Amino acid sequence: MSLTVLYMSMSLDGFVTGPNEGPDNGLGDGGERLHEWIFQGVGDHPKEAVGGQGSVNGQIVDEAMSTGAVITGRGTFDAAKGWGGDHHNGVPIYVLSRNPAPAWAAEWPAVHYVSNLDAAVRDAKHAAGDKNVLVHGASVMVQRALTAGLLDELEIHLIPVLFGDGRRLFEHIGIEQRQLERIRVREGEGGVTHLRYRVRR
């Protein structure tokens, strides 16, 4: 059965961007630090990441790249320059956005703009078949998905750095407690800790 799995790098104090995040500074000041573990000097695109190298970090990347669809927020999509229209292996990318797709998006057949989160999850799971759906993006979308019960698992890449400011991943999820079940902990290279949780229903 297809699961929706959040993959996000986060600082030890809970931030997924540095301060001063904006259209031309998508990760905020110093936010690149959160993603250094993925590339380790081999490039700046998922297809050039550490996957296939046999390391713990490489295995985590390979796992993410084996998913059958991607759901992302518009801010993350734009900051990543749309991954050139191909996040990995040509899988469909569902971009959650309140605004209609720009004209240039027609050049990327794998990219689908959607305004409804439930529809995005439904369509992504259908497209993924028996593979999981990779979810990542701005904390607003993640918070909405978690609050709506649309996330099945969380894969948090915990980075040993304190930002002190920026955008927090779990800032606005309401006052109701949400129980998680830890299902895996892996110590990656470079100090990153990969934490996997199942969201209890």
NORFEN-V773745 format. One line per field, one symbol per residue. ss: DSSP state (H for helix, E for strand, C for the rest). burial: b if it has 16 or more other ideal C-beta (glycine too) atoms within 10 Angstrom, else e. A space follows every 50 residues. Layout:
ss = ???
burial = ???
//
This chain:
ss = CCCEEEEEEEECCCECCCCCCECCECCCCCHHHHHHHHHCCCCCCHHHCC CCCCCHHHHHHHHHCCCCEEEEEHHHHHHCHHHHHCCCCCCEEEEECCCC CCHHHHHCCCEEEECCHHHHHHHHHHHHCCCCEEEECCHHHHHHHHHCCC CCEEEEEEECCCCCCCCECCCCCCCCCCCEEEEEEEECHHHCEEEEEEEC C
burial = ebbbbbbbbbbeebbbbbeebeeeebbbeebeebeebbbeeeeeebeebb beeebbbbbbbebbbebbbbbbbbbbbebbebbeebbbeebbbbbbbeee eeeebeeeebbbbbeebeebbebbbebbeeebbbbbbbbebbbbbbeeeb bbbbbbbbbebebeebbbbeeeeeeeeeeeeeeeeeebeeebebbbbbbe e
//
